[in-house]
Amino acid sequence: MHPIRVIIPLVFIVLFSLYIAYLLIKKKDKSTVKKVLYPGLFFIGVWAAIYFLIFR
């Protein structure tokens, strides 16, 4: 497996985590966090499942 296929998803997960931290720390808006967190986690889960099924 080419390393870029592993690095890109990890970079996006780190960016997503930083965005959630920004919303919690800087904006202090928990309603927006709930609106972003669950679809984001669902997307990451589906993405991981597709990666697992295609690249195993």
Residue, then its C-alpha position, 0 to 999 in steps of 0.5 A: m500500500h502506498p504511504i499516501r493512502v494512509i497519510i491523507p486519512l490521518v491528516f483529515i482526522v487530525l484536522f477534524s479533531l482540531y476543528i472540534a477542539y476549536l469549536l469547544i475551546k474558542k467558540k464555546d458553542k456546544s450545539t454546533v459541536k453536536k451538529v458537526l461531530y456526529p456526521g463527522l464521525f459517521f463519515i470517518g467510520v464509513w471511510a474506514a470501512i471502505y478503506f478496510l474492504i478495498f485495501r485489505 
